[in-house]
Amino acid sequence: KRPEMAGPLQEVVEHLVSGIVDHPDEVTVRAKQTRRGELFEVRVNPNDLGKVIGRQGRTATAIRTVASAIAGGDGARIDFVDVDRRR
């Protein structure tokens, strides 16, 4: 894994998600270290969660695929949550 990719990858994920949602100003992406590696937590407005996940999870899968390609195929772990959900 390449830790130097966290910043650019985080920005790419935020840019992709912001382009999909109705409330781009409420999109935040946080990188968290877990036992299984790096996890990007994407928070969006509750009304936008369906758009980000997409039908049968297709949009979320596409975002993960793009992020994985940028990360060098390491597999980007991304968790989509709404801004109302507490930590």
RONU-730659 format. One record per residue: x negated, y negated, z negated of N, C-alpha, C, O in turn. Coordinates in steps of 0.2 Angstrom, whole numbers, plus 5000, padded with zeros to 4 digits. Layout:
BEGIN
XYZXYZXYZXYZ ...
***
This chain:
BEGIN
499650065000500050005000499649945000499049944997 499849895003499449835004499849775000500349745002 499549754994499849704990499949634993500349594992 499449624998499449555001500049555006500149495008 500349605008500949605012501549575008502049555011 501549575002502149564998502449494999503049485000 502049445000502249375001502549365008503149345008 502249385013502549385020503149425021503649405024 503049485018503649535019504249505015504849505018 504149475009504649445006505049385010505649375010 504549345013504849295017505249315023505749285025 505049375026505349395032506049425030506549415033 506049465024506749485022507149435020507749435022 506949375017507349325015507649285022508249265022 507149285027507349255033507949295037508449265039 507849355037508349405040508949395037509449395040 508949405030509649405027509949335027510549335028 509549285027509849215027510249205034510649165034 509949235039510249225046510949265046511349245051 511049305042511649345042512249325038512849325040 512149295033512649275028512949205029512649165033 513449195025513849125026513549075021513649015022 513149105016512949065010512149075010511949095005 511749045015511049065015510649025009510149055007 510948975007510648945001510648984995510248964990 511049034994511049074988510649144989510749184985 510349154995509949214996509249204992508849154993 509149254988508449254984508149324985508549374985 507549324986507149394986506649394981506149344981 506649444977506149454972505749514973506049564974 505149514972504749574972504649604965504449564961 504749664964504649694958504249754958504349794963 503749764954503349824954503749874949503949864944 503849934952504149994949503650054949503150054952 503850104946503450164946503350194953502850224955 503950184957503950214964503650164969503650174975 503350104966503050054971503449994971503849974966 503349954976503649884976504349894978504549924983 504749854975505449844976505649774978505449734974 506049764983506249694984506949694982507349734985 507149644978507849634976508149574979507849524978 508649594983508949534987509549524984510049564984 509649454982510249434979510649384984510349344987 511249404985511649364989512349344986512549374981 512749294989513349274986513849344987513749384992 514249354982514649414982515049424988515249474991 515249364991515649364998515249385004515549405009 514549385003514149405008513849475008513549495013 513949505002513749575001513949625007513549665009 514549625009514749665014514449655021514249695025 514249585022513949575029513249595028512949625034 512949595023512249615022512149695023511649715026 512649725020512649805020512849825027512549875030 513449795029513649815036514049875036514149905031 514349895042514749955042514350015042513850025045 514550055037514150115035513450105034513050145035 513250045031512650035029512150015035511550015034 512350005041511949995047511549935046510949935048 511849875044511449815044510849825038510249805040 511049845033510549855027509949905030509349895029 510149955034509650005036509249965041508649975041 509549925045509149885050508649845047508049835049 508849805042508349765038507849805035507249785035 507949865032507449905029506949925035506349935033 507249945041506749965046506349915048505749925049 506549855049506149795051505549785046505049775047 505849785039505349775034504849825034504249815032 505049885035504549945035504049945040503449955039 504249915046503849905052503249855050502649865052 503449805047503049745045502549775040501949755040 502849815035502349835030501949895032501449915028 501949915038501449965041501750035040501350075039 502450035039502750105039502750135032502850195031 502550095027502550115020503250135018503350165012 503750105021504450115019504550055014504350065008 504950005016505149955011505749975007506249995010 505649965001506249984996506549914995506249864992 507149914997507549844996508249864993508549914995 508349824988509049834984509449774985509249714983 510049774988510449724989510949714983511349764982 510949654980511449644974511749574975511549534979 512349574972512649504973512449464967512249484962 512449394967512149354962512549354956512249334951 513149384956513549384949513249444945513449454939 512949494948512749554945512149534940511649504942 512249554934511649544929511149594930511249644932 510549574927509949614928510049674924509549714924 
***
